[in-house]
Amino acid sequence: MGFLGNFFKTLLDVKSPSTPAATGPVRPHSQSPAPKTPPPRCPATRSRKSRQTASLVVQDTNGSKRTLATQVGKGGEGEVWATSDDANVLVKIYHHPTTAQHDKIKALKSCIKLYSADSFGWPKAEILDTDGKWIGYAMRRRTGHQLQTLCQPQLLRERMPNWDRRQLITTAKSFVSLVAEAHAAGVVMGDVNTANYLVDPANGQVSAIDCDSYQYSSNGTFFACPVGIPMLMAPELLDCDMETTRRSVESDYFAAAIMLYRIFMVGAHPYSRVMGDTPIENLRSGKTPVGIGNGCQFPRGRWYDIWSHLPFRMKKLFVQAFVDGHSAPSSRPTLKDWQQALSVYRNDMDKGWMETAIIPDGPKSRQYRGTRQVQSASTPANAGAHHRKT
């Protein structure tokens, strides 16, 4: 019997990726480099010496061996390797494997809904060293650019030169559907950040990686999501011990709202650019330029222009998430709320009512209607449509 039997050939049934994944800090599936200075994780990622493996040979629980060929990712928790003869299979090897990690991987494998889902880099099989000791797991390889690409205008122009806001909506809808699929399976994602998702530049579809951090319960045993980036977490989690805290779907709603905001605002954070404080300080206190009458406002410039062109329905949900829902988790928009708003946004855009440029040339005027221009006393009949960058 071959490595993992016929597991990956019959169950995964995938073709070799057209381009290899880039190396980087435990984002093994991605073609995009990680940000140069990623925000601190909570708890902070521990610096550990990489576990050395002399032969780089591993085996599955059936005793079938395979050689690890290329290291494609490395971080504080472990290393990710491509196998020598199957580009569709990745193996994560933990630096210091623990019984708790092993138990969690076995529990995640039991989540049938996500085990068979195409959009998740889910743990598929347990991996042992040549002495039969558990050291990690195998997963299906996912390809694409890190979602962080959409938050960096220069990278976005380089890697998705033909994209406009229609593709951003497609990606946002795919991301929301991904979170909904996890929740439907009883999983709370927890560590919702742009480095944990890949986007296909051809169709805007999103897939999830680093799934072994997800929160899940199996057979009465609770497995926490022990990591997270403070500036991307719900405020009620900021002072919690992530190793033991039980997160809620509402905390995922808050993190998802931040992700959507960053997608449409080209990387801006909903609690940044106000009163000189850091995003984490503002997130803790609730200071945000989103909404009216909260003592903060957008400075004139790119972010003001982009915000002005968002439809009212989207703005209302962002206010509901970051103002009303800041201290009241039950008030946060649900994933269904976002799905409906995004569908309406795209329909209105297809009708020519909304701006399609990712970064508009200026703020929205009262007369502006996307590719249409409403005549008024101050608008000549022969006035041209609002100019947009493409």
Number of C-alpha atoms within 10 A of each C-alpha: 9 12 17 21 14 11 13 19 13 9 11 18 11 15 10 13 13 7 9 14 22 20 20 20 19 22 26 28 31 28 20 23 17 20 15 6 6 9 13 12 16 20 15 12 13 10 9 12 11 15 12 8 10 6 10 15 15 26 22 23 17 14 18 15 19 18 16 18 14 14 18 23 21 21 19 16 18 21 22 27 21 24 21 12 11 14 15 20 20 25 27 26 24 21 19 14 15 12 9 10 18 16 14 22 22 17 18 25 19 15 18 10 13 22 16 15 13 14 19 22 25 25 26 24 20 22 24 22 20 16 8 13 13 22 22 27 23 24 22 25 23 26 27 24 25 27 25 25 26 24 21 16 13 12 14 20 14 10 14 18 12 11 18 17 19 19 20 20 19 17 23 24 22 19 25 22 17 19 20 19 16 17 15 12 13 17 20 26 26 28 25 25 19 22 24 20 28 28 26 17 18 10 10 22 19 27 23 24 25 19 20 18 21 20 23 22 16 15 7 6 11 14 23 21 22 19 19 23 19 21 26 26 24 25 23 14 16 18 10 13 13 18 13 12 14 18 19 14 20 20 22 24 27 25 23 28 25 25 26 23 21 19 25 20 22 22 20 17 19 25 23 20 20 18 13 9 13 14 21 18 14 20 24 20 13 20 24 25 23 21 18 11 8 12 11 15 17 17 12 10 11 17 18 17 19 21 20 16 22 16 18 13 15 20 18 14 20 24 20 19 26 27 21 18 22 22 17 14 19 15 15 25 23 20 21 12 13 23 17 13 20 20 14 15 20 20 14 15 19 12 11 14 18 21 26 23 18 22 21 21 15 17 17 19 10 9 14 18 18 22 17 16 19 14 13 10 6 7 12 11 11 8 10 11 13 18 13 15 10 13
